[in-house]
Amino acid sequence: MKIFITGANGLLGQAVTSIFTRETGWELICSSVEDKSFLDYGNKYEKLDITDKEEVKRVINLHRPDVIVNCAAFTNVDACETERELCWKLNVDGVKNLIIAARKEDCRIIHISTDYVFDGKNGPYTEEDTPNPISFYGRSKLAAENALTTSEVNHAIVRTMVLFGIGINIKPNFALWIIDKLKAADNINIVDDQIGNATMVDDLAWGILKVVEKKQTGIFNIAGSDILSRYDFALKICDVFGFNKALVHRIKTKDLNQPAPRPLNSGLVILKAASQLGISPMDSLESIRLLKTQLGN
């Protein structure tokens, strides 16, 4: 198979590239907005901005992949509230551009979505639950899902949440931010009323590989196997890394006065992915231990 990866220089894009390179003999074409790939695995690389419709059509026509794995997105939830035009351009119009190109070349799309399509009142959520986003980011991600489901393009949507892990030149993620702060003996405030699955990027990339391999369609929740508060997740990081728990202070989400509202009682039920894809994502403790090993601590 020939696989085209968008957003290949991001946290997830790097993990997908790594696992697909290691586990398959498939031809990979990696793309991102930067001039070159952050990973040097010998795969082809295309500089690509998915918001440029003509460029997307040209590049997909040039390579004619069997599958597009879309890891590109604007994921800064608060910035999405204030930079709505850019958010929509990347998260919705970019996906529509991929749909147009995929329809023309008859290729599948695997698209990454989020628990933010829900309002967080009645989590954890299954793939069948009705979305009701409360932030602009969530609305943009649901609009992208809807564009795919009405497109007649062969596709699968993978929902995930609280993604963390390591990579080259990546933006800070929740776990790495906590580790950096506590390593410097800084006090941190962590909310105890946001509940959900913390997801190791390696698990998500492996799940995406299985979606492609098994030619699955529809929606799949792929996330960590346990559901806990952000505060409890931070305490587990303290346990594994030996940090001082007294530095971690519990607060409520409303205390942060963030621009974007958050789904509080969230979480994703992963039974469908476990049974249909045959995957067993790690729980938070296992994934933090793996992260510690990866960081060489």
C-alpha positions as CSV (number, residue, x, y, z in Angstrom):
1,M,0.0,0.0,0.0
2,K,0.9,3.6,-0.5
3,I,0.2,5.9,2.5
4,F,0.1,9.7,2.5
5,I,0.5,11.3,6.0
6,T,-0.4,14.9,6.6
7,G,0.9,16.8,9.6
8,A,3.8,14.3,9.7
9,N,6.1,16.6,11.7
10,G,3.6,16.8,14.6
11,L,3.5,14.5,17.7
12,L,1.1,12.1,16.2
13,G,2.4,12.4,12.6
14,Q,5.9,11.4,13.9
15,A,4.5,8.4,15.8
16,V,2.4,7.3,12.8
17,T,5.5,7.6,10.5
18,S,7.7,5.7,13.0
19,I,5.2,2.8,13.5
20,F,4.2,2.5,9.9
21,T,7.9,2.5,8.8
22,R,8.8,-0.1,11.5
23,E,5.8,-2.4,11.2
24,T,4.9,-2.4,7.5
25,G,6.6,-2.6,4.1
26,W,4.2,0.1,2.8
27,E,5.4,3.1,0.9
28,L,5.1,6.3,2.9
29,I,4.8,9.9,1.7
30,C,5.1,12.3,4.6
31,S,3.9,15.9,4.4
32,S,3.8,18.9,6.6
33,V,4.0,22.7,6.3
34,E,7.8,22.8,7.2
35,D,10.5,22.7,4.5
36,K,11.7,19.3,5.5
37,S,10.8,16.2,7.6
38,F,11.9,16.2,11.3
39,L,12.3,12.4,11.0
40,D,14.9,10.8,8.7
41,Y,13.6,7.4,7.8
42,G,14.2,7.7,4.1
43,N,10.5,8.2,3.3
44,K,9.5,10.7,0.6
45,Y,8.6,14.2,1.9
46,E,6.3,16.9,0.4
47,K,5.9,20.3,1.9
48,L,2.2,20.8,1.9
49,D,-0.3,23.2,3.4
50,I,-3.7,21.4,3.4
51,T,-5.6,24.7,3.3
52,D,-4.2,25.2,-0.3
53,K,-6.9,23.3,-2.4
54,E,-5.0,23.3,-5.7
55,E,-1.7,22.2,-4.0
56,V,-3.5,19.4,-2.2
57,K,-5.1,18.2,-5.5
58,R,-1.7,18.4,-7.3
59,V,0.2,16.5,-4.6
60,I,-2.4,13.8,-4.1
61,N,-2.7,13.4,-7.9
62,L,1.1,13.1,-8.2
63,H,1.4,10.3,-5.6
64,R,-2.0,8.7,-5.9
65,P,-1.9,7.0,-2.4
66,D,-4.2,4.3,-1.3
67,V,-4.8,5.9,2.0
68,I,-4.5,9.5,3.4
69,V,-3.8,9.6,7.2
70,N,-4.7,13.2,8.3
71,C,-2.7,14.1,11.3
72,A,-2.8,17.8,10.5
73,A,-4.9,20.1,12.7
74,F,-5.1,23.3,14.7
75,T,-5.3,21.8,18.2
76,N,-4.7,24.8,20.5
77,V,-8.2,24.9,22.0
78,D,-8.0,28.4,23.5
79,A,-6.4,29.9,20.3
80,C,-9.2,28.4,18.3
81,E,-11.7,30.6,20.2
82,T,-9.7,33.8,19.3
83,E,-8.4,32.7,15.8
84,R,-11.6,31.2,14.5
85,E,-10.9,31.9,10.8
86,L,-7.5,30.0,11.0
87,C,-9.1,27.2,13.1
88,W,-11.8,26.7,10.5
89,K,-9.4,26.9,7.6
90,L,-7.2,24.2,9.0
91,N,-9.7,21.9,10.7
92,V,-12.6,22.1,8.3
93,D,-11.5,23.5,4.9
94,G,-8.3,21.5,5.0
95,V,-10.3,18.3,5.4
96,K,-12.6,19.3,2.6
97,N,-9.6,19.8,0.4
98,L,-8.4,16.3,1.2
99,I,-11.9,14.9,0.5
100,I,-11.9,16.6,-3.0
101,A,-8.5,15.1,-3.8
102,A,-9.4,11.7,-2.3
103,R,-12.6,11.5,-4.3
104,K,-10.7,12.2,-7.6
105,E,-8.0,9.7,-6.9
106,D,-10.3,7.1,-5.2
107,C,-8.3,6.9,-1.9
108,R,-9.4,6.4,1.7
109,I,-9.1,9.0,4.4
110,I,-8.3,8.2,8.1
111,H,-9.1,11.3,10.0
112,I,-8.2,12.1,13.6
113,S,-10.9,13.7,15.8
114,T,-11.5,14.4,19.5
115,D,-13.7,14.0,22.6
116,Y,-14.3,17.8,22.3
117,V,-17.1,17.0,19.9
118,F,-19.1,16.2,23.1
119,D,-20.3,18.6,25.8
120,G,-18.7,16.6,28.7
121,K,-22.0,16.3,30.7
122,N,-22.5,12.5,30.4
123,G,-19.1,10.9,29.6
124,P,-17.6,8.5,29.0
125,Y,-18.8,8.4,25.4
126,T,-19.2,5.6,22.8
127,E,-19.0,6.1,19.1
128,E,-22.8,6.2,18.9
129,D,-23.4,9.0,21.3
130,T,-24.7,12.3,19.9
131,P,-22.0,15.1,19.7
132,N,-22.7,18.5,21.2
133,P,-19.5,20.6,21.1
134,I,-19.2,23.6,23.5
135,S,-16.0,25.2,22.1
136,F,-15.1,26.5,18.6
137,Y,-12.4,23.8,18.4
138,G,-15.0,21.1,19.1
139,R,-17.4,22.6,16.5
140,S,-14.6,22.7,13.9
141,K,-13.7,19.0,14.5
142,L,-17.4,18.0,14.3
143,A,-17.8,19.9,11.1
144,A,-14.8,18.0,9.6
145,E,-16.4,14.7,10.8
146,N,-19.7,15.7,9.1
147,A,-17.9,16.7,5.9
148,L,-16.4,13.2,5.8
149,T,-19.5,11.2,6.6
150,T,-21.5,13.0,3.9
151,S,-18.7,12.8,1.3
152,E,-19.1,9.3,-0.1
153,V,-15.3,8.9,0.3
154,N,-14.2,5.7,2.0
155,H,-13.1,6.8,5.4
156,A,-12.6,6.1,9.1
157,I,-12.7,8.7,11.9
158,V,-10.5,8.1,15.0
159,R,-11.5,10.0,18.2
160,T,-8.9,10.4,20.9
161,M,-8.1,12.8,23.8
162,V,-5.3,14.1,26.1
163,L,-2.6,12.9,23.7
164,F,1.0,12.8,25.0
165,G,4.4,11.5,24.2
166,I,7.8,12.5,22.8
167,G,8.9,13.7,19.4
168,I,11.4,16.0,17.6
169,N,10.6,19.8,17.8
170,I,7.0,19.1,19.0
171,K,4.7,21.5,20.8
172,P,4.5,20.9,24.6
173,N,1.9,18.4,25.6
174,F,0.2,18.0,29.0
175,A,2.5,15.2,30.4
176,L,5.8,16.8,29.2
177,W,4.7,20.2,30.6
178,I,4.0,18.6,34.0
179,I,7.4,16.8,34.0
180,D,9.3,19.9,33.0
181,K,7.6,22.0,35.8
182,L,8.1,19.4,38.5
183,K,11.6,18.6,37.5
184,A,12.4,22.3,38.1
185,A,10.5,22.1,41.5
186,D,7.9,24.6,40.3
187,N,4.4,24.6,41.8
188,I,1.6,23.7,39.4
189,N,-2.1,24.0,39.5
190,I,-4.0,21.1,37.9
191,V,-7.8,20.8,37.5
192,D,-9.5,17.9,39.3
193,D,-12.9,18.3,37.5
194,Q,-11.8,17.4,34.0
195,I,-12.2,13.6,33.6
196,G,-11.0,11.5,30.7
197,N,-8.5,9.1,29.2
198,A,-4.8,10.2,28.9
199,T,-3.6,8.7,25.7
200,M,0.0,7.6,24.8
201,V,0.7,8.6,21.2
202,D,2.3,5.2,20.6
203,D,-1.0,3.5,21.3
204,L,-3.0,5.9,19.1
205,A,-0.5,5.4,16.2
206,W,-0.8,1.6,16.6
207,G,-4.6,1.8,16.5
208,I,-4.4,3.9,13.3
209,L,-2.2,1.3,11.8
210,K,-4.8,-1.4,12.6
211,V,-7.6,0.7,11.1
212,V,-5.6,1.0,7.9
213,E,-4.5,-2.7,7.9
214,K,-8.0,-4.0,8.5
215,K,-9.6,-1.6,6.1
216,Q,-12.1,-0.4,8.7
217,T,-14.6,2.3,8.2
218,G,-16.8,4.4,10.6
219,I,-15.8,5.9,13.9
220,F,-13.4,4.4,16.5
221,N,-12.5,5.7,19.9
222,I,-8.8,5.1,20.6
223,A,-7.5,6.3,23.9
224,G,-5.9,5.2,27.2
225,S,-7.6,2.3,28.9
226,D,-8.5,4.1,32.2
227,I,-10.4,7.3,33.0
228,L,-9.2,9.7,35.6
229,S,-8.9,13.4,36.4
230,R,-6.1,15.6,35.2
231,Y,-5.1,16.0,38.8
232,D,-4.8,12.3,39.4
233,F,-2.8,11.9,36.2
234,A,-0.3,14.5,37.6
235,L,0.0,12.5,40.8
236,K,0.7,9.3,38.9
237,I,3.5,11.2,37.1
238,C,4.9,12.1,40.6
239,D,4.7,8.4,41.6
240,V,6.6,7.2,38.5
241,F,9.2,10.0,38.3
242,G,9.6,10.5,42.1
243,F,8.5,14.1,42.1
244,N,7.2,16.0,45.1
245,K,3.4,15.7,45.2
246,A,3.2,18.8,47.4
247,L,4.0,20.9,44.3
248,V,0.8,19.8,42.6
249,H,-2.2,21.8,43.7
250,R,-5.8,20.9,42.8
251,I,-8.1,23.6,41.3
252,K,-11.3,23.8,39.3
253,T,-11.5,24.5,35.6
254,K,-13.5,27.7,36.2
255,D,-10.5,29.1,38.2
256,L,-8.4,29.1,35.0
257,N,-10.6,31.6,33.1
258,Q,-9.7,30.0,29.8
259,P,-11.2,31.4,26.6
260,A,-12.6,28.0,25.5
261,P,-15.0,26.0,27.6
262,R,-13.9,22.4,28.3
263,P,-16.0,19.2,28.4
264,L,-15.6,18.2,32.1
265,N,-17.1,14.7,32.6
266,S,-15.7,13.3,29.4
267,G,-13.8,10.2,28.4
268,L,-14.1,7.7,25.6
269,V,-15.3,4.1,25.7
270,I,-12.7,2.0,23.7
271,L,-14.5,-1.4,23.6
272,K,-15.2,-1.2,19.9
273,A,-11.5,-0.5,19.1
274,A,-10.4,-3.3,21.4
275,S,-12.8,-5.9,19.8
276,Q,-12.7,-4.8,16.1
277,L,-9.1,-3.7,15.9
278,G,-7.6,-6.2,18.4
279,I,-5.7,-3.5,20.3
280,S,-5.1,-3.1,24.1
281,P,-4.1,0.5,24.9
282,M,-2.1,1.1,28.1
283,D,-3.5,2.5,31.2
284,S,-2.1,5.8,32.5
285,L,0.4,4.2,34.9
286,E,1.8,1.9,32.1
287,S,2.1,4.8,29.6
288,I,3.8,7.1,32.1
289,R,6.3,4.4,32.8
290,L,7.0,4.0,29.1
291,L,7.3,7.8,28.8
292,K,9.9,7.7,31.6
293,T,11.9,5.1,29.7
294,Q,11.7,7.0,26.4
295,L,12.9,10.1,28.1
296,G,15.9,8.2,29.5
297,N,15.0,9.0,33.1
